[in-house]
């Protein structure tokens, strides 16, 4: 599943699927017709739009293990080889070498691309009407449904990656590298480690 259109009380709406933010579960709950992981730039302003964001430190762990475990399709598998195989499953090594610097090569895989790039049109101004948080998935998805005038029957848990709690993977140094790399996401969406 991916970014795409859904209907709420006969009104067409847009869901922007930012990878590794429970997007598959949300598209299923909203009955989204997918187009791919498109940014808000591809959709007309007149449509109501929504997205969900995630703590960047947690998202990096999730994306790393998801791709290291082969992902869910051949593109994920190839991107795992292309961007992560040199780190041999070592998360600390990946963060130190793969995420440090100005614009990491790993951004070639959308799972690591900064979240603001999916929902901002110009100059880092958020261009969606509703932003929910992965950490409050159930309550935020129900708030979205209430705002649009429908009910969510269930929220399936799809596409999980297998790993421990994200804080267990970080050192002070790797925590700071992620803070520097995803500075815009952390500031725009009010996240802390």
C-alpha positions in Angstrom: 0.0 0.0 0.0 1.0 3.6 -0.4 0.0 7.2 -0.7 -3.3 7.6 -2.4 -7.0 8.5 -2.3 -9.8 7.5 0.0 -13.4 8.7 0.5 -14.9 10.0 3.7 -18.6 10.8 3.5 -18.4 11.1 -0.2 -15.5 13.5 -0.1 -12.2 12.6 -1.7 -9.2 12.7 0.6 -5.5 12.1 0.3 -3.3 9.9 2.6 0.4 10.5 2.3 2.1 7.3 3.2 5.5 8.0 4.8 7.4 4.7 4.9 7.8 2.9 8.3 5.0 4.9 10.0 2.3 2.2 10.1 1.2 3.3 6.6 0.1 -0.2 5.5 -2.1 -0.5 8.5 -3.5 3.0 8.0 -4.2 2.4 4.2 -6.1 -0.7 5.1 -8.1 1.0 7.9 -9.0 4.0 5.6 -9.5 1.8 2.4 -6.9 3.9 0.5 -6.5 3.3 -3.2 -2.7 3.5 -3.6 -0.5 5.2 -6.1 3.0 4.7 -4.5 4.9 6.6 -1.8 4.1 10.0 -3.3 4.7 13.3 -1.6 2.0 15.9 -1.1 3.5 17.7 -4.1 1.7 15.3 -6.4 -1.8 16.1 -5.1 -4.1 19.1 -5.6 -4.4 21.5 -2.7 -8.2 21.3 -2.7 -8.3 17.8 -1.4 -8.2 17.1 2.4 -4.8 15.5 3.1 -3.4 13.6 6.1 -0.2 11.8 7.1 1.3 10.1 10.1 4.9 10.8 11.4 7.1 8.8 13.7 9.9 9.5 16.1 13.0 9.6 13.9 15.2 7.5 16.2 12.5 4.8 16.2 11.9 5.0 12.5 15.6 4.6 11.6 15.7 1.4 13.7 12.5 0.1 12.1 13.8 0.9 8.6 17.2 -0.6 9.2 15.8 -4.0 10.5 13.0 -4.1 7.9 15.5 -3.8 5.0 18.0 -6.1 6.7 15.3 -8.7 7.0 14.6 -8.5 3.2 11.6 -6.1 3.3 8.4 -7.2 1.7 9.2 -7.0 -2.0 12.1 -7.3 -4.5 12.8 -3.5 -4.4 13.1 -3.6 -0.6 15.4 -6.6 -0.9 17.6 -4.9 -3.5 17.7 -1.6 -1.4 18.8 -3.7 1.6 21.7 -5.0 -0.4 22.5 -1.6 -2.0 22.4 0.5 1.2 22.9 -1.8 4.1 24.9 -5.0 3.2 28.3 -3.3 3.9 27.3 -2.9 7.5 26.7 -6.6 8.0 23.6 -6.1 10.3 25.5 -3.7 12.6 23.2 -0.9 13.5 25.8 1.3 15.2 28.2 0.9 12.2 25.4 1.9 9.9 24.5 5.0 11.8 28.1 6.1 12.1 29.0 5.5 8.5 25.7 5.5 6.6 23.8 8.4 8.2 26.5 10.9 9.0 27.3 13.7 6.7 25.1 16.2 4.8 22.8 14.1 2.5 23.4 10.4 3.1 23.4 8.1 0.2 20.9 5.9 2.1 18.2 8.6 1.4 17.9 6.8 -1.9 15.7 4.4 -0.1 12.4 6.1 0.8 12.4 4.4 4.2 15.3 6.6 5.4 14.3 9.8 3.6 13.3 12.6 6.0 9.6 12.7 6.7 9.1 16.4 6.1 10.0 15.8 2.4 6.8 13.8 2.0 4.4 16.4 3.5 6.0 19.8 2.8 5.7 21.5 -0.6 8.0 24.5 -0.2 10.5 25.8 2.3 9.7 23.1 4.9 6.1 24.4 5.4 3.8 21.5 6.3 1.2 21.2 3.5 -1.2 18.5 4.9 -4.4 19.2 6.8 -3.9 16.6 9.5 -0.8 15.0 11.0 -1.1 12.0 13.3 1.7 10.4 15.2 2.7 6.7 15.0 3.1 6.8 18.8 -0.7 7.7 19.2 -1.8 5.7 16.2 -5.2 4.5 17.5 -6.3 7.8 19.1 -5.0 9.9 16.2 -6.6 7.7 13.6 -9.9 7.9 15.5 -9.5 11.7 15.7 -9.0 11.8 12.0 -12.1 9.6 11.4 -14.2 11.8 13.7 -13.0 14.9 11.9 -14.1 13.4 8.6 -17.3 11.9 9.9 -16.8 8.2 9.8 -15.7 5.4 12.1 -12.6 3.2 12.1 -13.6 -0.4 12.6 -10.2 -1.9 13.3 -6.5 -1.0 12.8 -4.6 -4.0 11.6 -0.9 -4.4 12.5 0.8 -5.0 9.2 4.4 -5.0 8.0 6.2 -5.0 11.4 10.0 -5.3 11.6 11.5 -7.5 14.2 13.7 -5.6 16.7 14.0 -4.5 20.3 12.9 -1.1 21.7 14.7 1.6 19.7 16.5 3.2 22.7 18.4 0.0 23.2 20.3 0.5 19.9 21.8 3.9 20.5 24.9 5.3 22.0 25.3 9.0 22.8 27.2 9.4 19.5 24.7 7.6 17.3 21.8 9.3 19.0 23.4 12.7 18.0 24.0 11.6 14.4 20.3 10.8 14.0 19.4 14.1 15.7 21.6 16.0 13.2 20.5 14.0 10.2 16.8 14.4 10.9 16.9 17.8 12.6 13.9 19.1 10.5 11.7 16.2 11.4 12.6 16.5 15.1 11.8 20.2 15.1 8.7 20.2 12.9 7.0 17.3 14.6 8.2 17.9 18.2 10.2 14.8 18.9 12.9 14.0 21.4 14.8 10.8 22.0 
